[in-house]
């Protein structure tokens, strides 16, 4: 079933290192306007994001970063894995502990945006490529996304009202996070993990 636009703005977020210039926000308006914003190298990506999010106030942000720790750290009964959540095991994703500071920053960003009522939902672009992106050629290879990738995005999101260019895999992952968000909004998503420990949607 074709994806439909939600009646409010949403965003896909590829969350990178704080000063690396690799953080990208893909913002989609209810009118179908798609805009890509990428942080600058050696500038604070967290400040960049908070400024953008408070300016545009998307209702939901679908973020490619862990938003919780394994259940053992939350003292959930029956959870004994110190490295991975159930969702990470199911998707063969990296441990939130291995990602360390990035996980802490993602949880902190979520907390700081609570007063603005911006909801964060965890997603995993590499999982989308594995399950649904058979046509994505040479994912994450050094050469970067080809024109073919933009065509895949346009085929998936035909309601986009203005041209866009995807220059690197960080922008590509933000777009894939946005697609997972649209799947969620259209109740076409898959859920990994559980609500007690933390879920990932694709």
C-alpha angles and dihedrals in degrees: 000000000000116000116251129211116255117232092247136048119275132179142208116216130199100195113206139173114308099250102019098093091234101114114109131183118199107198122195122191125208087252092059098257110150120200129179121207121186126190120239124247114262091014125108108268092192092057089045091054097045090051093050095044093050090047097050101022100206110198092226134021118199103207131196095217136081115272097187143031127239113289093251089071090051089052091239111168115252096019113120105154109110095186112038139035120223089256091054091052092048093050097034087236126159119275116261085228092056090051089050111162093028090058091049092049092049092051090046092051090050090051094048092052094052093095088055091052093236108154119214122208123184120236137168119220094192088058091052090052091049095050105028110011102076088140094055102108122216094349112211095359117149095254090069130224117328129223084263090067091057088051090054090052092049091048089052095043105033092161094070106127102202136040119264136186126214109209104174143010092263089062089044092053091049088053092048089049087053091051090052087050091053090049087054093049090050093046091242095115132114121228125216125191122006139283095248096059102023136287135227119207126203 
